[in-house]
Amino acid sequence: MTRNFPIAKNLYSFFTETGALSRFAGRFFKELFSRPFEFREFLRQCYQMGNKSLLLVGVTGFILGLVFTLQSRPTLEEFGASSWIPNMISISIVREIGPVIIALICAGRIGSSIGAELGSMKVTEQIDAMEVSGTNPFKFLVVTRILAATLMLPLLILFGDFIALIGSALVENIKGQVSFTLYFNQVFDALGFRDLLPATGKSFFFGFAIGLVGCFKGYNSSKGTAGVGRASNSAVVYTSMLLFIIDFIAVFLTELIYGT
């Protein structure tokens, strides 16, 4: 019946995928608190996702701070408000721009890597071999990766925000003759718990979404090398859309709690 109605077919596919992803997430929480705990694999995944992403996140954050400050300065100078640049830049980066941009970058690096790795293991029947040997592949492969992504992404976002502020301070030091000490004094005066807590809180959900979708797509990829490619690509696409949805919900809830 759905063959004659493309919209109905797409809706059916969407709800089927959403249901499968929800069951996958439910299984994650069930396996998370059961023994054995794969600490060694968890630490290895933390290293793979965290330490090996520092350079990419650092370069992205530094360029973000440079470009954002260079683009904002001429407009603020026209209104004689150049002294407000540290306040505006720091709040904008910490609240919204930093977490979203860095999460998207990590979705491309971490999400696609997880999808491709688990997809390759699915194609080569390594996951089936683990089940036959008595090992729980879901706990070893999925739980460790989702948990590592959930814990590492907030740290990467904090690191990226700090590097972005250094890039912004460098522009202000060159263009506006503002010392680094004065710049960061204004930054710390402008930032408060209202800025840090919501941004840090939603970054955990960003990391969970990246790990969950990447593992879901790779663990359930179709056979063949084409299936691995589709798993890697769809992991990034679906994660990116999910990140924007999570960000919207987080901003909406923050406004409800703290007000305007």
Disulfide bonds with the S-S distance in Angstrom:
none
